[in-house]
Amino acid sequence: QVQLVESGGGLVQPGGSLRLSCAASGSSSSISAMGWFRRAPGKQRELVATITSGRSPDYADPVKGRFTISRDNANNTVQLQMNNLKPEDTAVYYCHAQYSGLYNFWGQGTQVTVSS
């Protein structure tokens, strides 16, 4: 059974930074993509950023230039560096991993709150 364990959420003031991390179990050779989604209160879950093997990272327009996604294949981890955070970034952030291009797995979610 694949498990994704997230860490790094919390409360930060506008303009601040946070770094999210996610560790995946299983063989990294089976992971075709890893990334982050988020769900804000009253909204649907949306893509934040993703890395697909062999491709450049993809970012949602609202986070371009502020967030950076990186992946460590040796350790089966993915990180999301979030800078210049805004109140509208407040959401539960979910780690996502796709195995063999078919099977999708999700972390339990970590809360990010941007407020003064």
Secondary structure per residue as TSV (DSSP state, phi and psi in degrees):
chain	resnum	aa	ss	phi	psi
A	1	Q	-	360.0	128.9
A	2	V	-	-77.4	136.3
A	3	Q	-	-126.8	138.1
A	4	L	E	-118.1	122.6
A	5	V	E	-116.0	118.9
A	6	E	E	-100.1	155.9
A	7	S	E	-154.7	160.3
A	8	G	-	109.2	-2.1
A	9	G	-	-72.7	175.8
A	10	G	E	158.4	-165.1
A	11	L	E	-104.7	132.4
A	12	V	E	-144.1	150.9
A	13	Q	-	-78.9	155.1
A	14	P	T	-53.9	137.4
A	15	G	T	89.6	-9.8
A	16	G	-	-82.5	-176.2
A	17	S	-	-131.0	151.3
A	18	L	E	-142.9	155.3
A	19	R	E	-127.0	121.4
A	20	L	E	-98.5	143.7
A	21	S	E	-130.0	150.7
A	22	C	E	-142.9	129.8
A	23	A	E	-112.7	131.7
A	24	A	E	-110.5	140.8
A	25	S	-	-83.3	166.3
A	26	G	S	92.8	178.4
A	27	S	-	-79.5	131.0
A	28	S	G	-67.2	-23.1
A	29	S	G	-66.9	-18.2
A	30	S	G	-90.3	-11.2
A	31	I	E	-84.5	117.5
A	32	S	E	-93.4	-23.0
A	33	A	E	-158.2	147.6
A	34	M	E	-138.3	149.3
A	35	G	E	-173.2	-168.4
A	36	W	E	-132.3	137.5
A	37	F	E	-121.6	167.4
A	38	R	E	-146.1	154.6
A	39	R	E	-131.6	113.7
A	40	A	-	-86.1	157.9
A	41	P	T	-54.8	127.6
A	42	G	T	77.6	6.5
A	43	K	S	-123.9	166.0
A	44	Q	-	-82.2	159.1
A	45	R	-	-65.5	138.8
A	46	E	E	-135.0	153.4
A	47	L	E	-68.9	138.0
A	48	V	E	-105.0	-56.1
A	49	A	E	-161.5	150.2
A	50	T	E	-149.6	149.6
A	51	I	E	-121.2	120.1
A	52	T	E	-104.5	137.0
A	53	S	T	-52.7	128.7
A	54	G	T	83.6	3.5
A	55	R	S	-129.0	162.2
A	56	S	-	-73.5	155.2
A	57	P	-	-62.3	150.0
A	58	D	E	-113.0	139.8
A	59	Y	E	-128.0	146.3
A	60	A	-	-70.2	147.1
A	61	D	G	-54.9	-41.0
A	62	P	G	-64.2	-17.4
A	63	V	G	-111.4	-4.6
A	64	K	T	-58.8	134.9
A	65	G	T	84.9	-10.8
A	66	R	T	-116.5	-34.1
A	67	F	E	-108.5	146.4
A	68	T	E	-132.9	127.1
A	69	I	E	-103.2	142.4
A	70	S	E	-143.8	154.0
A	71	R	E	-133.2	138.0
A	72	D	E	-112.5	99.3
A	73	N	G	-65.8	-33.7
A	74	A	G	-63.9	-31.9
A	75	N	G	-110.4	6.8
A	76	N	T	55.3	44.5
A	77	T	E	-124.0	155.9
A	78	V	E	-135.9	138.7
A	79	Q	E	-121.9	153.7
A	80	L	E	-131.1	109.7
A	81	Q	E	-89.8	120.2
A	82	M	E	-115.4	115.2
A	83	N	-	-114.8	161.4
A	84	N	S	48.6	51.3
A	85	L	-	-66.4	145.8
A	86	K	-	-120.7	156.8
A	87	P	G	-54.8	-32.8
A	88	E	G	-71.6	-6.8
A	89	D	G	-83.3	-6.5
A	90	T	-	-61.0	124.8
A	91	A	E	-177.2	170.0
A	92	V	E	-89.7	125.8
A	93	Y	E	-101.5	131.2
A	94	Y	E	-117.1	131.6
A	95	C	E	-78.7	142.4
A	96	H	E	-131.1	140.2
A	97	A	E	-137.8	137.3
A	98	Q	E	-113.8	128.0
A	99	Y	E	-105.2	133.2
A	100	S	T	55.4	25.7
A	101	G	T	70.7	7.8
A	102	L	T	-131.0	-40.9
A	103	Y	E	-103.3	123.7
A	104	N	E	-105.4	135.4
A	105	F	E	-130.9	151.2
A	106	W	E	-130.0	147.8
A	107	G	-	-80.0	178.1
A	108	Q	-	-80.9	-13.5
A	109	G	-	97.6	145.3
A	110	T	E	-135.5	134.3
A	111	Q	E	-80.3	132.5
A	112	V	E	-120.7	121.9
A	113	T	E	-122.9	123.9
A	114	V	E	-112.1	110.1
A	115	S	-	-158.6	147.7
A	116	S	-	-94.4	360.0
